[in-house]
């Protein structure tokens, strides 16, 4: 680096303007170097403008390896002039042709003369230079420039506002191995390595770019190349590490305004102390406004499990939340929410499961029902039975009103007091939510109840049926195919007393304490077990009639249903007192005859039976005429 020649030490200006400290420091250097030649110092008086003077330096090197200092004025008022940049008008320094290693020519400025000045020529010496301070510089190994001061100390490199100032680092085989530069136009600082490679940039906004020349964030790290191996250091733009190996040690990035503790942290927590350790990735935040460490909120374990509110993470996704949670659906009582930020009818928020590509084989989804601010949604369950990458098919749905569809996506909505389960296209399970006698439960085919409690057909071309339980009574109903409101025909009823009615929804009980009754309004038919002969018994109430009070005899004519129309005439005595059974038999021609009279009791004891016409008989000798008599006919084939 350039150093001042020894001859400058003897200049009068050093005793006052230069200062004794500078004189002492430079004198020490030159004494160390063994430089005792003062022939490179020369003064000139009253030199005219644009006049050439000569200085003999005898250093045997070109001007490019020398430093030339010019002091204007005289005596103790000499002022250093830095040439050629700052001199106005300019001083000119050049080598004398033919004597370039011996003589330097100084040409005075073109105005301002006559000029009185001194010239000092110094050799470029690469050695140690200490400026200021009292400590021993030898304690700093391999130092060539040491600047020390009792107060703030610095080095200033001044350049024009549209230029760069820089410090170059070179080796013997390179003119440019490294650089620190400042660009005044962009007000950015650059750090270069390996020649002209810009490694780090600090821009005017204090953004720092590593591997990028125009950083867009406080720290912007980039790395060129095809980087494909996750976790490999040579494919990494930024690494945050911990050089101490031990289970529980952390390498972390903290964020936010902080003192001792930051409010947010992302950390790798070492899991073992092995050479190639594994670690958990944690995410921590702080809710308090005090200087306390943040609390872990989420963790991805070394084996890939994710824990939210749980540091153990024993499943692929383990969500937990501390506290007493009792309100279903309220977000503040929820550990995990799957949402869709776009509002629109038909939009889904779903959880998919199973091995999948574009489509998953299983899905549980909330399907938005409308686009209101507080939207309602249906809950759907879908599966796929194909081995192709197709979307799963909805198998079950719980609508926003509580209806359930099994293999049915539109279970009929009724009203708030009904619930409905659709099984396939036509099957329904329905109920009315009431704790009084109006509440019911039904299993039906091709029918449902509308908001007015009216049974409706689902499909017009198909018959309907229903099993309905109402206030302890089971009613089985059928209907022919139709449209709109269904008109039911009761097939069977079992009331809450155990009475069974066939063809009626109100089975009649004979009397109190007689036990359950089978009330058949229609035909009762039985055949042999294997139905091989086609023979059996068919019982049918064909006829009933009532005889008024005061009757001492009663005439009846059972209907003749044709060949083999055998039957029983059941007689209930006057006022329900006593009775008798008459067995009627039909021959092959269909002629009816009395076979026998059984069980005469009460007023009918001793009564006789007289045939008064074809298929007509009269009961005679009834002992009392109080009350009505009832005669019924049951035919058997």
Phi, psi and omega in degrees: 000156180294139175230156181284140182288159181296329182297335179292336182296334183270000182288141183302330184295333185290334181286341182237292183293320181285325178091147183292329181295316178296318179302316182294316183296313183290322179299321178297319181297310184292327176295320178297321181283348182074030182264104180243014185268121178253019182284354182265017177241132182209140179251150179228141181235140173051053178267132183290166176299148175051050179241137181266128174239159185242142175235124179268116183258335175055032180264350174071023177228163180286167182299330182296342181254014183238159171243129181245122180249133180242128177247124178264162183094198180209160176061227182277001183255022179291141180236130180290133176248126177267112184248152001267355194295313192263353183284127178226114354292166192285142166271150179241132178237127180209161178276145177281128183302133180087337179236037189294341179261010184229315190238136174248138177258130177249123179251122183292159179299165184280355179206169178093357183285176359289157188247133172244126187201166175236147180240131176237130178245129179232149179283151173279111184246124177266098180198186184286138175226123176249131179240117176075172174084168183237350184283161181284114183291339183294346180286345180259106186292143173060025180269134178253337177226123180233119181242126183219145179207155178289341179241199180297135184232147179199173174239131180246131173245112184259132177220159177300160186293346179249019183235182178246146169247141185207161171240124179262147172240127185226161172239173185301334182259006184214138175276348187207086178263330179203164184201145164242123185226156174230124180262116183287336180290312181265355183052048180232150179249138180235147177239121185249145175226164175050054180087242186257022181275118180279112185269318185225140176231135171242114185270183185291344177266010182067018171286140181248124178248127175250111183079010178219135186273341180235077182294140181249004179218171180304321173227117183235104183254134181219154179217127181284154174116171177277097183262110188235346186260105181295130177090346180280129187299323180289351177249023188242138176270331183212130177235132173246116188236175173223117187282351180265125183270124179178140179300132180094347177292148184240148166237119193220161171244122178255151185221156176097170178290124186212164174247258175287321182245143175269151180283343182223142178210142169243125189223148166260118181256118184296132186265332181219177179247024180285168180299312177255076189290156169253161186215157172264148176257123184238153180231122187233143175224167179233129177267339181283158177255025176249165183280070178240158181294145178291159181259137179297128180251329182214149181218137168249113185286169181295339178262009171098358177285148180245124177245125176248113185074013181214125184273350181276320178048070184272359178228170180303323171226117182235104181252132182219154179214128181285148175125176176263112184246120185232348186260105180294132177089346180279128186301324181288352176249023188243138176269330183214129176236132173250115187236177174221115187284350179266124183271123179180140179300132181094346178292148184240149166237119193220160170244122179255151184221155176098169178290125186211162173249257175288320183244142174268152181282342182223141179211141169244124189223149166261117181257116184297135186265337180204182184247024178286166182298314178256072187293154169253160186217158172264149176256122184239153179232122187232144175222166179230132178254009178261155177262032178240162183280071178239158181293145177292159183257138179295129180251330181213148181218138169247113185286167180297338179267001175100357176287149182242130175245124175252113189056035178211120185270353181226062175300132189299131174278133177251247175225182192297338183265006179244153165232155189215128174244119179263124178247107185068202184285324190240344182282139180220140168242119187228157177202154175254127185277086177213140181268359177262193185292347181278348179289143180211167176223137183217148169246125186221162175235124178064034176208153173208165180257131179275184184294344177264013180066028179258133176287134184232149173286142170273315179236129187290331188268011185232141176296164181235154176210159183204139165247117186238132175253119186225114176053043177086359181252135177257125181236129178250121185235153177225159177208147176287168179299144181189192179228160176071224182285138182272137169257109185280149166246125182286124178268318181202148177226136170240111184276178185287359174259358180093359177291140181246125176244130177250119184086007180215150175261007177224077180298138185271132175268136184294306180198163180295132178086001181275353181088176181300151183238142170263109181255106182253116174255083185155213186255136170252120185233137176225143178235168177297160193303317182263001177058030185278332183263343182077006181261153179178200182235133174236119180251131183214130174285107185266335190199138168223149176208156183239133177257132184289168179296150180088008180270124177263352176215156183219129180256138178220151178227093179296139180294141180262115183268007178111192184306141176060030179272072178284160182191176176238137172256115182260121183248124176258119188300173182303128179066020180081012182263117178073185179172181178201161178235131181245125179267121180252136181235139177252135177274188184296339180270354181092006179283131182268136175224156177279125180270313181196164176239128187235151166061040178290134180209164178060220182298348183266001176293125181088354179292150181243165183238123182237128176280121183257343179195176180300125178059027178226131180230156177236132174271122182241159175080032175286128190281343178218153181244017182281123175087167182281154173246146178237131179239127180235153184237126174243122181262145179230138177233000000 
